[in-house]
């Protein structure tokens, strides 16, 4: 993998950390009873604020990584990589911060299937 591909994946990781926080961080705050009295619109706006950082990494990752702009990955490869990165980041965050939501064997089996999707995506047709 070249340097452009590596930067693409690193930006996807950063993007997905912010995405996971934007989407699921409010649930952790609920679990901790921090945002119990917040109106839904405030929860949505705070999630959007975090998601701005997600987009600030995702858009450059896609532009840098896409073969449309001279990057190493096709659109399909970029999407499959992004899904794999997303699930990896989510699994780590879930395991570390949401101890009440255990990871079971079937979750790991589904994850293996997604990793296999990455493998198949990079095979020559």
N, C-alpha and C positions, 0 to 999 in steps of 0.2 A: 504494500500500500504506500502511496506517495504522501508527501507532507500535506497536500491539499485534502486528501481523504482523511488523514488523521485530524486536521483542524475541523473538518466537517463533523466528524464523530464527537470530538470534544465539545463543539458548540451544541450538538444535539443533546449531549449529556447535561450541559448547563441549562439548556432550554427545558428539558424534561424535569429537572429538579424544580425549577420555578413553576412549571405546569402542574406538577404533583402537589406542590404547596398551595397553588391557587385553587385547585380543584378539591383537595382533601384536607388542607390545613384548617379550614373552618370546622371540619368535623372533629379535629383534635382539640380545637378551641372549645367546641361544645362538650367534648368529653371532659375537659378541664373546668367546665362551667364558666368560661371567660366571656363568651358571647351569648349567653342564655337570653339576655334581655335586648339584644340588638335587633332592630327591624331587619327584615329580609333584604331590603334595598341596601342597607349598610354592609351586610355580608357580601352581597353581589358586588358592590363597588370596591370593597377591599380586595376581593378576589380578582377583579379586573385590574386593580393597581399592581398586584403581583404578576398577573398575566402579561402586563406590558413588558416586563423583563424577559418573560418566555419568548415573546415575539421578537424582542431585540436580539435574541440569540438564534431563534429558529429561522428567521428570514435570511440572515447572513449564511447560516449553515446550508440552507437549500440553494442559495445563489452560488456559494463556493463549491458545493458538492455536485451540482447538476451538470451533466455533460452538455446541456444547452448553453451554459456559460463557460465551457472548457473544463469542467470538473470531471472527476473520475467515475461518477455514478449516473446510471439512467434514472428516470423518475421512479420507476418501479423499485429499483434497488434502494434509492433514497427512502422511499416510504416503508419498505420492509425493514431497513436498518433502523429507521425512526421508531417503528413499532417495537422492535426488539429492545432498543435503548429505553423506550418508555416503560416497558414491562419490567426491565431490570431495575431501573430507578424506583419505580413504584414498589417492587418487591422489597428492595432494601429499606425504603422509607417505612413501608408497612411493618416489616420485621423489627425495626428499631423503635418506631414511635407509636405503633398501634399493637401493643402486646395482647390486647383483648381480641385481636383478629388473627388467629394462628394460621400459618401456611401449612397446608396438607399435601399429601402425595399427589392428589389430582391436580392441584395448582402447579406443582413442579412438572407433572407430565404435560400439562398444557404449555408451560414455558418451553419445554424441550421441543414441542411441536413448532413453536414460533422460531426457535433457533434453527430447526430444520428448514423452515421457510426461507430463512436467510441463506442457508446453504444452497437450496434449490434455485433461489433467485439468481445466484452467481454462476450456476452451471450454464455452459454454452448451449443454446437451443439446437 
